[in-house]
Amino acid sequence: MADSHAKNHPYHLVNPSPWPALGAVAAFIAAVGAVMWFHGSTSWIMVIGLVSILYTMGMWWRDVIREGYEGDHTPVVQLHLRYGMLLFIASEVMFFVAWFWAFFDASLFTNEAIQAARVEATGGIWPPSGVEVFDPWHLPLINTLILLTSGTTVTWAHHSLLHGDRRGLKWGLVCTVVLGVLFSAVQAFEYAHAKFAFSRFNDGDIYGSTFYMATGFHGFHVIIGTIFLIVILFRALKGDFTPKEHFGFEAAAWYWHFVDVVWLFLFACIYVWGSHGAY
């Protein structure tokens, strides 16, 4: 008699897991803690929630990696994992669209009569009156070159993996991680020497808000991408990934290329276009 539980499909039905429920509880605790902190209470509840979220993420991803080791990532499952990553990146694109929208709305319509507070804050021009912006051809250009170079090194690592060159894979990842850390260091230095604050009344505060929200969230994504690549590097050093099965690496590479492309738009729109001339 055939086993009634025999698998006769290419899909992977996951085992019962505590991580979805724990993740939801952790997110709720973090949200409640953040609201309490915003209203002057202690921040430790929010910290507990954030630590719980990070723990849940780590354990959940560990289980996904183990499923790959156990052969559960069939070609169909790998395809759907790729779809999931692409949808995640698409959602991240829309996240940044919001910040670009805010920037262009503020910079292109500085004299809108209905936006009296905006006209008062900006002086009716962009960049706002009294704001000393960054020279786009100094640190911003350096960071652009750093990220473009990191895109080539992660591509080098990818091609090395596809051709069975483990040494090229490891060194390509090492170079990408180093460049990611360097980008974050340069951006931190840039922020430390900025001539405008995130929000300061009568000093074009709308410029600081749009600038730091867009570039700051991008910097946060660079940090996340760097951590992602560090994990992939350690897995590569352990001997993980083959030319045919390497979704984890592909996901990290796709995310890094997404970070590169977003920065190019930030550099062109906010640093270059948005900092020249009064209009």
N, C-alpha and C positions, 0 to 999 in steps of 0.2 A: 504494500500500500504506500502510495507516494506521501511524502511529508506534506501535510496540509499547510504548513507554514513556510514551505520552500519559496525562495525569492524568484519570481518569474518576470521581473521588470527591471529596468535600468536605474530606477530612482532609489534614493536613500531615505528611509523613514527613520528619523532620529529617535534615539531612546529618550525616555522621560528625563527632563533636565530642570534643576532648580533655578537656573540663571535668568530666565525671563521674568519669573515672579520676583526674584531678589533684585533684579535690575529695576523693575517698576517701583518697588518699595524704596530702593536707594534714591531713585530720581525724585520721588515724592518727598523724602526726607530732605534732600538737597534743596528742593524748591521752597519748602516751608522754612527751612533754615535761612535761605537767602532773603525771603520776605521779612523774617524776624530781624535779620542783621540790618536790612535797609531801614528798619524802624527803630534802630538804636539798641537792639538786643545783642547778646553775645553771638559770635560766629561759629561756635564749636559744633552746633547742630548741622550747619551747612557743610562744615569740614567732614563730619562723620558721613554725611550723604555722599560727598564727592569721593572720599576714600572707598566707600562701598561700591560706588559706580566703577571706579578704576579696578577694584578687585574683581567685580563681576565681569568686566570686559576681558581682563587677563585670563580668568578661568574659562570663560566661554570660548575665547579664541584658542586656548590650549586644547579644549575638547574638539574643536574643528580640525586642528592640526592632527590630533590623534585619529580622528576619523579618516583623514587622508592616509595615514600610516597603515590603517587596517583595511584599506582598499575600498572604502565606501564612496570615494570620489570618482565615480564612473565618468566616462565622457559626457554623458547627459548632465550629471551633477556639476561637473566642471563648467559646462556651458552656462548653466543657470547661475553659478557663482559669478561668472563673468557678467551676466546680465545684471545681477544684483549690484556689482561694483560700478557698472556703467550708470545705473539709475542713481546710485549714491552720489557719484560725481556730478550727474545732471542736477541733483538737488543742491549740491554745493555751488554750482554755477548760478543757480537762481538766488542763492543766498548772497552772493557777491553782486548780482544784478541790483539788489536792493540798495547796496551802498553806492554803486555807480549812479543809480537813479537819484539818490539824495544829493550826490555831488553835482551832477549836471543840473538838477532842478535849482540848486542854490546858486550855481555859477552862471547859468544862462539867463536866469530871470531875477537879476539882482534889483531891478527897478519896478517890480510888480507892485502896483498900488495896494493890492489886497494884502501884501506882505509888508506892512509898515515896520514891524519889528526887524525884519530882515534888512530893509533899506537902511534903517538906523544903525544896525550892527555892521553892515558892510560898507556903508557910505555910497551905496549904489554902484559899486565897481567890484571887480574880481581880478586878482586877489583883494580881499577887503582892505580898506584904508587902515594903515598902521600895522599890518602884518608883514613881517619879514620872512619870506618863504625860503625853502632850500634851493640851492643851485642844483638843478637836475643833472648837470654834467660833472658833478663831483662824487660824493658818496652814493647817490642813487644810481649813477652810471656804473660805478664799481660793483654795486650789488647786482645790477643787471647782468654784467659780464660774469659774475660769480654764478648766478643761477643758470645762465645759458650754458656755461661750462659744465655745471652739474648735470644738466640734461644730456650732454654728450657722454659723460662718464657713466651714467646709469644705462644709456643705450649701449655703450661699450660692454658693460656687464651683461646686458641682456643677450647681445649677439655672442658673447663668449659662452654663455650658458647654452645657447642653441647649438653651438658647434663643439660642445664638450670640453671647453677650455676652462677648467676650474680655477686656474690661477688668474686669468683675466676676469672671471666673475668676481672673485674675492677682492682684487685690487680695484676694479671698477666701483664696487660697493664702498670700499674704504674711501676712495677719492670723493664719492658723492656725499658720504656722511661728513667728511671733513669740510667740504664746500658748504653744506647745509649749516653746520655749526658756525662757519665763518660768516655766512650771510646774517645769521641771527646776531652775532657779535657786532657786525658793522651797523645793523639796524638799531641795536641798543645804544651804540655810540652816537648815532644820528639823533635818536630821541633825546639823549642826555644833553645835546647841544642845540636843541630846537629853540627858536626865538619866539615861539607861540605855544600857548597852553592848550589843553584839551577843551577847556571852556573858560572864557574870561570875558565878562561883560565889557562892552565898549571897546573891545579889541578884536573884533571880527571873530567872535567865538564860534560862529557857524563854520568857519574854515577849519579850525582845530578839530571840531567834532567830526566833520566829514573826512578829514585827512586821517585822523588817528583811528577811526572806526574801520575805514577801508584798509589802510596799511597795517594797522595793528592786528586785525583778524587774519590778514594774509600772513603776518609774522607768526601768529599762533599756528596756522596751518603748516608753515615751514617747520616749526618745532615738532608737530605731530608727525609730519612726513619723515623728519630725521629720525625720530624714535622708531617709526615703522621700518625704515631702512636698516637701523641698527639691529632690530630683531631679525630681519631677513639676512643680514650679514652673519649673525651668530648661527642661524640655521644653515647657511651656506658653509660655514666653517665646520659644522657637524656632518656635512655630506648630504644635506637635503637638496632637493630639486634635481630633476633630470630634464633633458631636452624636450621630453614629451609631457612631463607633469611638473609644472612650476607655477601654479596659479597664484600662490602667495607672493612670489617675486613679481609677477605681472601686475597684481593689484597695487603693490608698492610703487612700481615704475609708472603705472598710469596715474596714480595720485600725485607723484612727483612732477610729471609732465603737466598735469592740471595746475599745480602750484606755479610752475614756470610761466605758463600762458597767462594766468591771472596777473602775475607780476608785470609782464610786458604791457598789458592794458593799463595797469596802475601807473607804470612809469610814463607811458605815452600820454595818458589823460590827466593824471593828477600832478605829476612832477613837471612834465614838459608843457603841455597845453595849458594846464590850470595855473601855472605860475608865471606866465609871460603876458605882460601888458595889462592895462586896465580896460575892461569892457563890460 
